[in-house]
Amino acid sequence: MTEFDYYEILEVSKDCSGAQLKKSYRKLAMKYHPDRNQGDQEAEEKFKQINEAYEALSDDEKRSIYDRYGKEGLNRQSGGGGGGFGGADMRDIFNSMFGGGGGFGGGFGQAQRNPGQKYSQDFEQELRLKFHEAVFGCEKKIDIAYKVPCGDCKGTGAKDAKLKTCDYCDGQGQVVMRQGPMTFAQTCPKCKGEGKSIAHKCTSCSGKGYKTKDTTISINIPAGVDSGNRLRAQGHGNQDKYGQRGDLYLTFYVEEDENFVRNGNDIYIEVPVFFTQAILGGEITIPSLDGELELMLKAGTKDKAQFVFNGEGVADVHGGAKGRLVAQIQMTLPKKLNDEQKELLNKLQESFGVESKPHQSSLESAFDRVKGWFN
């Protein structure tokens, strides 16, 4: 294997913390994992290097030896090179890509790859929703492309379905991982536990082992979903060699509204109020998700004042209880005054007397103090 620097391959500095090391490792291992780069030899080699580097640097004793003597020092200690995997961290990555809980709002389900299958039965797709579609729920028709096994190679990706012994695990279907003193086996990431790999690629599917089919499906979106929520569409995933379909996981992205701002189940709306109305008070009508609401302004309402309407927000997607609608006052001032308006405002100001000049009384002591500085 080509000589390389462990810190450089993990894109961290030599004084990085264990947490920084782990974070960078997880990101890179996800990026270069063979399942996400099928047929890419360069990515496969990078994946091996990343795991070799992390296996050494995640162990304090090995990291100390590497910092002092380099890779040669580790080889002298262990009698061989690295090449192990990151233990629990690698299992987390496998779970992130192929495992996890199911159901609404969760990760991928458990219907995963069968032996000899080149892809997971579950897959994920983003679905954009308009603001009102997410708030009230709707039925959406969406286009999807799902995978089916290639008939010419029987889903193997190999010409005439002929496979050779995997050179990554020597046909064992597993690779040994080391985490400190612990040693355990993990399914081979190259052959997916089969112990065999492609000798010559199938020309029909270019070695992928599958083809794609396009279809349109209808999905009922429950009221109250938000960006980042997931919905499992059971039976709309990829098809295995037995004709069974996995699940489709829809991840929502909700577009913003021109007036309403959503925060969880609460809705915020900014209400422009002219300064005279804020001073005098009175009743105004504001829009809500379900129609209109009456808002009673108290005399002397301040800018940014908030009025809360319980039960006028978004219905919780799990329980159904509605959040709040919060109306925030935005004080507006006239942009231009004519002569008559100026005269009226001057008369109004004069009618308040001293009260119209609060800065004079509140800052009087400051004026006196500043004058004393120059005496």
ABEGO torsion letter per residue (X at the ends): XBBBBAAAAAGBBAABBAAAAAAAAAAAAAAABAAABBGBAAAAAAAAAAAAAAAAAABAAAAAAAAAAEAAAAAAAAGBBBGBBAEAAAAAAAAAAABEBBEBGBBBBABBBBBGBABBABBBBBBBBBAAAAAAEBBBBBBBBBBBBBAAAGGAGBBGGBBBBBAAAGGAGBBBBBBEABBBBBBBAAAGGAGBBBABBBAAAGGAGBBBBBBBBBBBBBBGBBBGBBBBBBGABBBBAAGBBBBBBBBBBBBBBAABBBBEABBBBBBBBBAAAAAAEEBBBBBBAAEBBBBBBBBGBBBGBBBBBBGABBBBAAAGBBBBBBBBBBBBBBABBBAAAAAAAAAAAAAAEAAABAAAAAAAAAAAAAAAAAX
